[in-house]
Amino acid sequence: MKRIVNLAVTAMVMFIFVSTVTAGGKQEASGGGVEKVVTVDYMNFSGSGDRAKVLEQMKEIFENQNSGIRIKIKTVDFGSYFTLLQTRVAAGSAPDSYELNYENFIAYAKKNVLMDLDPLFKKSGFDTSSLNKNALKAFRTDGKQYGLPESYSTVLLFYNKDLFNRAGASYPTDNWTWSDEQRAAEKIRALGKNIFGISHPIQFWEFYKVVQQNGGSLLSKDGTKFTVDTPQNVETLKFMVDRVLKSNVMPSAKQNAGGDWNMFKSGRLGMIVTGVWAFHDFTRDCKFKWDIAVEPGNLKKATHFFANGIVINKDSTVAGAAFKWIKFMSASKEAAQIRVNADWEVPATTYPEIMADYNSKTPPANRKAVFDSLNYLVTPPVVEQAGEMTDILNLQLQAARDGDKSPAQALADAQKQLEEKIKLK
Amino acid sequence: MQSEIQRNKLKAILFFLSPSILGLLLFSLIPMVFSFLLSLTKWDGLTRWNLKAGIPNIVGFGNFKEILTDAEFWKVLGHTSYYIVLYIPLILIFSLLVANLLNMDFKGIVAYRVLFYIPVLTSWVAGALVWKWVLNPLYGPLNEMLRFIGIEGPGWLQDAKWAMPGIVLASIWKDMGFFGLIFLGALRGINIEYIDAARIDGANWWQRLMKITLPLISPAIFFVIVISIINSFQLFPQIMIMTEGGNAGPHGATQVMVERIYKYAFKYFKMGYAVAYSWLLFVIIFAFTMLQVKLQKRWVHYDE
């Protein structure tokens, strides 16, 4: 009996030992040490689905250029990416390099789990001039560069030319303001019971920008106080909500139950505010002519973008190689060209010939609006508890949108909850 | 001598139990102890720590106090109660109905039993997506049917008042096969002589149901209620998939405990708070189950 127990225990210890050793053997030199091959882990979400091939292509080129470095790609779909990433970071087994969207970047940077890239910039003499300045700046916080931008997507005003023609409205221009947009929306709405003028989602990622179009903001300039419930912002929200509840040029949640992209594609929506990631679908599915314009402003113009960046784990043992990889993904001509060819968001680079290549693709004819809108870029409030702040505001914005609260009440409630729950510096 | 045998017996028992004891320790008991420790901290779920270096930011029972004094917790509990109040009677009625339907004897009944069980085997992701379509106010078959009889249906998942009932409908569809099968087993266990005797004595259908069938299957009803209340407190996947982008909308009308726990842990980076929340969930479920076990003496009849 005793022997069996001993045997079992020994087997178990062996098992645990073997599994630990194999798990820890990642950075070992391969073969007899002719050339040391370094493996860099790279975890990402943007390469899931169709894009896996494209990412693989980038990896191959990189590995050909850097014979001593092997990239181990792990792609996880967006839905479970951040849960898995957080668990790995907390457990101390974070990948050497990984993708972060801007919305999560601040939280990770503030939790002190990312490597400061400035020393690596200096050491390698990295020239940042090939990168879009705004995109680069997005991954900088507290005076340190914690990530490199990989790609970005600007948000624009898309419009259905056929509906504009039928309604006798003139096409949007870069000089449009809210009232021009509203007039066109009303004309299109008048075309039929099931035809709507515009869809401009009433949620945090639009609202923080739209308040700035009206000269307002969500945070005070020094970032110490929330300024959500100012009369200016109430006016902004009222403008957005009235389009649903009063003029109904914008579909309500119930009218929009099929989704606004589908409504646009079926030719029942005059204008929609959404991102360049819609190009692929709209080109494939729209049977009418459509184009884009820079979003109209009111007192001033304000636009926003979503950016993806790549960071290096603070404790990575292969930081040098990892930096070469993320530099390649972010700033190399090769990666940018592959990205443009695959119509995979917009590369964060400024190479004129590649950008010319990007602009030459149609539809939309007015592709330069993608870059023009960068001139009016505003960024979301930099708050460590970004996720919680977003949800608190969304809840109140939806209540106003559905007519369950007045805009003033919704913003007052949001202000109160934000003050209670979100720590500012 | 006797004790030697005893000891050997104990060793043998321990040996054969060791795989499951090890599993229990590794995957349940140790994590439970750890999670309780975490519930006393303000850990963000990202920063690395270990026992040797000390537990970061201990706040004692601060998290629990914060949760219980936050209006959100009570609102969320209210949503769960609303769900339970709608769900429990409906699931009992529908699964009893299913059981009665499946209790008939005709050719091909087995195929019917399988049909009703299919939703149980379906993943919630697929099921919830189908229900999102069923409940679509514009194109969904449910409102189409209502329109046919002259009622303009609500925006089920778009209207704060109707979102939870919409979730309940989907849950009933998913669960009634499982509970129906349990009731079917109980119904099959009833000695037909009781029913026949009652019929001879002149008891009508309603009296036979209330006085004989229901009391005799009361242990099964008890089981179903206990399990479904526990499940109700753990409501999660249908909310994440069916509501606007998983945000428990419209404007928070379908926020429930597990959804909050998930968001606090993985979206708001408040792991300590989330863990305390899940301990409260455990206490609530435990209390409810104990209460029911106590109350069962009054209405559950066990065959002696």
Interface residues (C-beta under 8 A of the other chain):
Chain A: M1 K2 I4 V5 A8 M12 F82 T83 Q86 V89 A90 A91 G92 A107 Y108 K111 N112 V113 S252 A253 K254 Q255 N256 A257 G258 Q385 G387 E388 D391 N394 L395 Q396 Q398 A399 D402 D404
Chain B: N8 K11 A12 F15 S18 L22 D44 G45 L46 T47 R48 N136 P137 L138 Y139 P154 G155 L157 Q158 D159 A160 E244 N247 G249 P250 H251 G252 K263 F266 K267 Y268 F269 K270
